[in-house]
Amino acid sequence: MLSSIDDVLNPANYGGHVPVLLRETLELLSPRAGAKLLDGTFGGGGHTRALLGAAEGVTVVALDRDPEAVERAAEVEAEFGQRFRLVSMNFGDLCDLEESGFDGILFDFGLSSFQLDTAERGFSFREDAPVDMRMNPNAGISAAEFLETADEEALVRAVRNYGEEKRWRKVVQSILSARGTGRLQRTSSLSELIADAVGPGPRGRKTIHPATRSFQGIRVEVNDELNAIERGLPAAFERLQSGGTLAAISFHSLEDRIVKRFCRRMAGRPEHAGDSRTQDERQVLGKMISTRPIVPAEDEIAINPRSRSARMRAIRKL
């Protein structure tokens, strides 16, 4: 059981990978003895381990579609026995989970450090590897196959809509021109191609790598990530018992926008500026924990710089 904040933020307790916003997650879900929880994104298992250790008799059902996460789950099962169960499932298919009555549900929509740091998974351009990017390497098509075969509309959706890349036209045309040359098959050559299309950032300003946004958009498209969130949130809320809390951690504006609108919808608030529904038309099913997103504290960012972009929102079911 984690006995202090130092324990919560100690990388040694999580195999070197500290779960994002863990301290805040434990405060929000505040598991009581015997609580029944759902971790919709098992990943490295850090959140699950902390929840299991937060109080006596806590049980956790965890979901993940990544076969490597399923293998890591065996270690948690060996430690916690019947208090833990992993279901090999995309959280977007949560409607297929028969179990319900959860006291708390957590989603962490970011890539796990294990996925990002394993070069051959193809998520990062920091090391050369095949362009794969699939959350489940055994399902669907790789990112390389998508780039080689997708129509222009799908490429625009990935780069402009999901990657939010301002120079999307040049990136898309460069991808189309590179088909059949082999440049779309490796992360190093793909990142160089995109960087050439995007061009250098403003002189004197610190900017992200020019391929960052496009890589994000391609990954989101290949894994159908935003649609999974759209499906998973309402299915999760249905499976909460009254008084239970649903918390979701996002890492970019597209994810956060979906979570924000969902929380506002469940709380009976206008989802956006153009929402014309009257108060009578808006059903109040939950209460937002905070109107603003919860962000990492400076001490967490110092330990885990990747947490900087994390945003958590939560809603409690009435």
C-alpha positions as CSV (number, residue, x, y, z in Angstrom):
1,M,0.0,0.0,0.0
2,L,1.3,3.5,-0.9
3,S,1.8,5.3,2.4
4,S,3.0,8.7,1.3
5,I,3.1,11.2,-1.6
6,D,6.8,10.3,-2.0
7,D,5.7,6.7,-2.5
8,V,3.1,7.8,-5.1
9,L,5.8,9.6,-7.2
10,N,8.6,7.1,-6.7
11,P,9.4,5.5,-10.2
12,A,10.7,2.4,-8.4
13,N,7.2,1.5,-7.5
14,Y,6.1,1.3,-11.1
15,G,9.1,-0.3,-12.9
16,G,10.5,3.1,-13.6
17,H,7.4,4.4,-15.3
18,V,5.3,6.7,-13.1
19,P,1.6,6.8,-14.0
20,V,0.4,10.2,-15.0
21,L,-1.6,12.3,-12.4
22,L,-1.6,9.3,-10.1
23,R,-1.8,11.4,-6.9
24,E,-4.8,13.3,-8.3
25,T,-6.4,10.0,-9.5
26,L,-6.2,8.5,-6.0
27,E,-7.7,11.6,-4.5
28,L,-10.6,11.7,-7.0
29,L,-11.5,8.0,-7.0
30,S,-10.6,7.7,-3.3
31,P,-11.1,3.9,-3.2
32,R,-12.7,2.7,0.1
33,A,-12.3,-0.8,1.4
34,G,-13.9,-3.3,-0.9
35,A,-14.4,-0.8,-3.8
36,K,-14.9,-2.2,-7.3
37,L,-13.0,-0.3,-10.0
38,L,-12.4,-0.3,-13.7
39,D,-9.1,0.7,-15.3
40,G,-10.1,1.2,-19.0
41,T,-6.5,1.6,-20.2
42,F,-4.2,-0.8,-18.3
43,G,-1.0,0.1,-20.2
44,G,2.0,-0.3,-17.9
45,G,-0.3,-1.2,-15.0
46,G,0.8,1.6,-12.7
47,H,-2.7,3.1,-12.1
48,T,-4.1,-0.4,-11.5
49,R,-1.4,-1.3,-9.0
50,A,-1.9,1.9,-7.1
51,L,-5.7,1.5,-6.9
52,L,-5.3,-2.1,-5.7
53,G,-3.0,-0.9,-3.0
54,A,-5.1,2.1,-1.9
55,A,-7.4,0.3,0.4
56,E,-8.2,-3.2,1.7
57,G,-10.1,-5.5,-0.6
58,V,-10.2,-3.2,-3.6
59,T,-10.9,-5.1,-6.8
60,V,-9.9,-3.9,-10.3
61,V,-11.1,-5.0,-13.7
62,A,-8.7,-3.7,-16.4
63,L,-8.9,-3.4,-20.1
64,D,-6.3,-3.3,-22.8
65,R,-6.0,-4.3,-26.5
66,D,-2.2,-4.4,-26.5
67,P,-0.9,-8.0,-26.3
68,E,2.2,-6.8,-24.4
69,A,0.0,-5.2,-21.8
70,V,-1.8,-8.5,-21.4
71,E,1.6,-10.1,-20.6
72,R,2.4,-7.5,-18.0
73,A,-0.9,-8.0,-16.4
74,A,0.2,-11.5,-15.4
75,E,2.6,-10.0,-12.8
76,V,-0.3,-8.0,-11.3
77,E,-2.5,-11.1,-11.1
78,A,0.3,-13.0,-9.4
79,E,0.6,-10.3,-6.8
80,F,-3.1,-9.5,-6.2
81,G,-4.8,-12.8,-7.2
82,Q,-8.6,-12.7,-7.6
83,R,-8.7,-9.0,-6.8
84,F,-7.5,-8.3,-10.3
85,R,-8.7,-9.3,-13.7
86,L,-7.6,-8.2,-17.1
87,V,-9.9,-8.3,-20.2
88,S,-8.3,-8.2,-23.6
89,M,-10.5,-5.4,-25.0
90,N,-10.4,-2.0,-26.7
91,F,-12.1,0.4,-24.3
92,G,-14.1,1.6,-27.3
93,D,-15.9,-1.8,-27.1
94,L,-16.8,-1.3,-23.4
95,C,-20.5,-1.8,-24.3
96,D,-19.6,-5.5,-24.7
97,L,-18.5,-5.8,-21.1
98,E,-21.3,-7.4,-19.1
99,E,-20.0,-6.3,-15.7
100,S,-21.3,-3.1,-14.1
101,G,-21.8,-1.4,-10.8
102,F,-18.3,0.1,-10.6
103,D,-17.4,2.6,-7.8
104,G,-14.9,4.3,-10.0
105,I,-13.6,4.2,-13.6
106,L,-10.4,5.6,-15.0
107,F,-9.2,6.2,-18.6
108,D,-5.7,7.3,-19.5
109,F,-5.7,7.9,-23.2
110,G,-2.0,8.5,-23.7
111,L,0.5,6.1,-25.0
112,S,2.2,4.1,-22.3
113,S,5.9,4.6,-21.8
114,F,6.4,0.9,-22.7
115,Q,4.8,1.6,-26.2
116,L,6.7,4.8,-26.8
117,D,10.0,3.5,-25.6
118,T,9.8,0.2,-27.6
119,A,11.3,1.3,-31.0
120,E,10.0,-1.6,-33.0
121,R,6.4,-0.5,-32.2
122,G,6.9,2.4,-34.5
123,F,5.3,5.1,-32.4
124,S,8.3,7.3,-32.2
125,F,10.7,8.9,-34.7
126,R,13.5,9.1,-32.1
127,E,14.8,5.7,-33.3
128,D,14.6,4.0,-36.7
129,A,11.9,1.3,-36.9
130,P,9.1,0.0,-39.1
131,V,6.2,2.4,-39.3
132,D,3.6,0.4,-37.4
133,M,1.9,2.5,-34.6
134,R,-0.9,-0.1,-33.9
135,M,-2.0,-0.4,-30.3
136,N,-2.7,-4.1,-31.1
137,P,0.0,-5.2,-33.7
138,N,-2.2,-8.3,-34.4
139,A,-5.2,-6.3,-35.6
140,G,-5.9,-3.8,-38.5
141,I,-3.3,-2.4,-40.8
142,S,0.0,-0.8,-40.0
143,A,0.6,2.9,-40.3
144,A,2.9,2.2,-43.3
145,E,0.2,0.3,-45.1
146,F,-2.3,3.1,-44.3
147,L,0.1,5.7,-45.8
148,E,0.7,3.6,-48.9
149,T,-3.0,2.8,-49.6
150,A,-5.3,5.4,-48.0
151,D,-7.2,7.8,-50.2
152,E,-6.3,11.5,-50.0
153,E,-9.4,12.3,-47.8
154,A,-8.2,9.9,-45.1
155,L,-4.7,11.3,-45.2
156,V,-6.1,14.9,-44.8
157,R,-8.2,13.7,-41.9
158,A,-5.2,12.2,-40.2
159,V,-2.7,15.0,-40.8
160,R,-5.0,18.1,-40.7
161,N,-7.8,17.0,-38.4
162,Y,-6.1,14.6,-36.0
163,G,-2.6,16.0,-36.2
164,E,-3.6,19.6,-36.3
165,E,-0.7,20.2,-38.7
166,K,-0.9,23.7,-40.2
167,R,1.1,22.7,-43.3
168,W,-1.0,19.6,-43.9
169,R,-1.3,20.2,-47.7
170,K,2.5,19.9,-48.1
171,V,2.7,16.9,-45.8
172,V,-0.1,15.0,-47.6
173,Q,1.3,15.7,-51.0
174,S,4.8,14.5,-49.9
175,I,3.2,11.3,-48.6
176,L,1.4,10.7,-51.9
177,S,4.6,11.4,-53.9
178,A,6.6,9.0,-51.7
179,R,4.4,6.0,-52.3
180,G,6.3,3.0,-53.6
181,T,9.7,4.5,-52.8
182,G,10.2,2.9,-49.4
183,R,10.3,6.2,-47.6
184,L,7.0,5.5,-45.8
185,Q,8.2,2.2,-44.4
186,R,10.7,3.4,-41.7
187,T,10.2,6.0,-39.0
188,S,13.5,7.8,-39.8
189,S,12.7,8.3,-43.5
190,L,9.1,9.2,-42.8
191,S,10.0,11.8,-40.2
192,E,12.6,13.3,-42.6
193,L,10.0,13.5,-45.3
194,I,7.5,15.2,-43.1
195,A,10.1,17.6,-41.7
196,D,11.1,18.6,-45.2
197,A,7.5,19.3,-46.0
198,V,6.8,21.3,-42.8
199,G,10.0,23.2,-42.9
200,P,11.9,24.8,-40.0
201,G,10.1,26.7,-37.2
202,P,10.5,30.4,-36.4
203,R,14.1,31.3,-35.7
204,G,15.0,31.7,-32.1
205,R,11.9,29.9,-30.8
206,K,11.8,26.5,-29.2
207,T,9.5,24.3,-31.2
208,I,8.5,20.6,-31.3
209,H,10.0,18.3,-33.9
210,P,8.3,19.1,-37.2
211,A,7.0,15.5,-37.6
212,T,5.4,15.4,-34.1
213,R,1.9,16.5,-35.1
214,S,1.7,14.3,-38.2
215,F,2.9,11.2,-36.3
216,Q,0.2,11.9,-33.8
217,G,-2.5,12.2,-36.4
218,I,-1.5,9.1,-38.3
219,R,-1.5,7.1,-35.0
220,V,-4.9,8.4,-34.0
221,E,-6.3,7.5,-37.5
222,V,-4.7,4.0,-37.6
223,N,-6.1,3.1,-34.1
224,D,-9.4,4.9,-34.5
225,E,-8.7,6.5,-31.1
226,L,-11.2,9.4,-31.1
227,N,-14.1,7.2,-32.1
228,A,-13.1,4.8,-29.3
229,I,-13.3,7.6,-26.8
230,E,-16.7,8.7,-28.1
231,R,-18.0,5.1,-27.6
232,G,-16.2,4.3,-24.4
233,L,-17.2,7.3,-22.3
234,P,-21.0,6.7,-22.3
235,A,-20.6,3.0,-22.0
236,A,-18.4,3.6,-18.9
237,F,-20.8,6.0,-17.4
238,E,-23.6,3.5,-17.7
239,R,-21.5,1.0,-15.8
240,L,-20.9,3.3,-12.8
241,Q,-23.1,2.9,-9.8
242,S,-24.8,5.9,-8.3
243,G,-22.2,8.1,-6.6
244,G,-19.3,6.6,-8.6
245,T,-16.7,8.7,-10.4
246,L,-15.5,8.6,-14.0
247,A,-12.1,10.2,-14.5
248,A,-10.4,10.6,-17.9
249,I,-6.8,11.7,-18.7
250,S,-6.2,13.3,-22.1
251,F,-3.0,14.4,-23.8
252,H,-4.1,16.6,-26.7
253,S,-6.9,19.0,-27.4
254,L,-8.9,16.6,-29.6
255,E,-9.2,14.1,-26.7
256,D,-9.8,16.7,-24.1
257,R,-12.6,18.3,-26.2
258,I,-14.5,15.0,-26.4
259,V,-14.1,14.4,-22.6
260,K,-15.1,18.0,-21.8
261,R,-18.3,17.9,-23.9
262,F,-19.2,14.5,-22.5
263,C,-18.9,15.7,-18.9
264,R,-20.9,18.8,-19.7
265,R,-23.6,16.7,-21.4
266,M,-23.9,14.4,-18.4
267,A,-24.1,17.4,-16.1
268,G,-26.9,18.9,-18.1
269,R,-24.8,21.8,-19.3
270,P,-24.4,23.2,-22.8
271,E,-21.8,21.1,-24.6
272,H,-20.4,24.1,-26.6
273,A,-21.2,27.6,-27.6
274,G,-23.6,26.5,-30.3
275,D,-25.6,24.2,-28.1
276,S,-29.2,25.4,-28.6
277,R,-31.0,22.9,-26.3
278,T,-33.0,24.4,-23.5
279,Q,-32.5,23.5,-19.8
280,D,-35.6,21.3,-19.9
281,E,-34.0,19.3,-22.9
282,R,-30.8,18.7,-21.0
283,Q,-30.9,15.8,-18.7
284,V,-28.8,16.0,-15.5
285,L,-27.2,12.6,-14.8
286,G,-24.0,13.7,-13.1
287,K,-22.0,16.4,-11.4
288,M,-18.7,17.7,-12.8
289,I,-15.9,17.5,-10.2
290,S,-14.2,20.6,-11.6
291,T,-15.1,23.0,-14.4
292,R,-11.4,23.2,-15.3
293,P,-9.1,20.3,-16.2
294,I,-6.8,19.0,-13.5
295,V,-3.1,19.3,-14.5
296,P,0.1,17.8,-13.1
297,A,1.9,19.6,-10.3
298,E,5.4,20.9,-10.9
299,D,7.0,18.1,-8.8
300,E,5.4,15.5,-11.1
301,I,6.5,17.3,-14.3
302,A,10.1,17.4,-12.9
303,I,10.1,13.7,-12.4
304,N,8.1,12.8,-15.6
305,P,8.3,15.6,-18.3
306,R,5.9,13.6,-20.5
307,S,3.1,14.4,-18.0
308,R,3.3,18.1,-18.9
309,S,0.5,17.9,-21.5
310,A,-1.9,15.7,-19.4
311,R,-5.3,17.0,-18.6
312,M,-7.8,15.1,-16.4
313,R,-11.6,15.7,-16.1
314,A,-14.0,13.9,-13.9
315,I,-17.7,13.5,-13.4
316,R,-19.6,11.9,-10.5
317,K,-22.8,9.9,-11.3
318,L,-25.9,11.0,-9.4
